[in-house]
Every structure is written in C-alpha cells, then in structure tokens.
Amino acid sequence: MENDLIHRNVFAKVTVPKTEAEEREPIDEATRKLIFDTCEGHRMGIPALVMLYTGIRKGELLALKWEDVDLVGERLTVNKAVAFPNNSVSIKTPKTKAGTRTVPIPKKIIPLLQKAKDGAESEYVCPSVRGEIMTHTAYNVAWNSYLHYLNLKAGGRDASRSRPKVQALKEFSAHQLRHTMASTLYDAEVDVKSAQKFLGQSDIQVTLKIYTHLSEGKEQAAVDALNRHLGA
C-alpha cells in the first residue's frame, strides 16, 4: 500500500484467533537432583545448572561469558542475549531495561561453577565445541544429546534389536528450567518484586501470574493432603 502496488490491505478484516499459552510446568525434584549430581558429565551440564539455579533465559545463557560470572560476589550479570536470525548468530542487548540485571548465584553451586570456570577453554559459559557462540542448530544438537545423557543416568536405555528403548526421564526444555527457578523463588518465599527483578521480567503481572498459578497448585495440594489424612 505504501508503494501504491495495492489499493487496500486484504488482511485488514481478518480476525486472528486467540490461543491459550502453552502450559509449562517446573521439573520435578528428582530431575533437579539429577541435573545437579551429573553436571560434570556432559558439556551442557553446567549450562543447565546455571539456568536451573538462576532462571536466566536460553539466549542470555548463550551470550554469557565467564567474566560476567562473579563467584566471589556470588552473582552474575546479564547484559546481552543471543538471537538466531536464519540460524546466524546475533548478539543483542536485552529487549527491556529489566532484562539487564544482576542475578544472585546460590551458594550451593558456587564450587561447581568455580571448578568449571578454572577449567574453561572458552570465554563463554555455554560454548560450541569450537569454543564459540552456539548457533541454533548447534544448541539443539547439544541439548538433545544432554537429554539423552540424562535419560541414561536416570536408568533409561537405548533401543536395540532385542529390546525397546526405555525412557526414564520426562524431557524438558530450557524454559522449564527458568520456570522451575520461578517456582523455587516462590517456595523460598521470595517476594514477587524481587522475583520479577531476578527473572528480568518487565511486567510484574507476568510474575504475579506465575506466583498465583503456583499458589493455587499449593492450595490444591493442601486440600488433597487433608483428604488423604481424613481417609476421603
């Protein structure tokens, strides 16, 4: 229309249907323990541990450098993220002011991160096999390999001619690790404003929605526990 090639926008009267957002559940406690216990056995182990215990986004993780990780001060700085236009790599600043932030690192994982940092051959916390920033394809390959590794550690097995594959692990995404951190903040009774800051969410309504959902789940669990106690 701007170039006078058409006289009207034929899509102007199209109504875009509303869809429900995909429900993302936090991973269970057994999987959290598995990630912690096996973090040194796969090259994606430390990156997964960082996402699980800090709640940073996948793109933020891939742009994260060891110089951004202050293990003495027990915090990391998020000031950039990776985007993948056409599988090429683009470094960008966070979309919102809230995205640039300092995130606390729990003491529990400091020794593991220190060991990984001391032995790192790349400036990136989650590099490609060549020590560079991962492409989208490289990330997917590495993540699927990691899930396969975890499944074997969980007691699963590969398929063979004589026996089927055993899937002992419920697969999860990087975003579920972030959602798990939100759940951890809620369980630790961290106030919603601090949670919003740590997660880098510009709209507090997003954080409140997560907290409300978790609260409803905990209330239902309490009701179920009461009914079990009463023999209902």
Summary of the structure (lengths in Angstrom):
residues: 232
radius of gyration: 21.1
end to end distance: 66.2
largest distance: 73.7
contacts: 597
relative contact order: 0.14
helix: 48%
strand: 9%
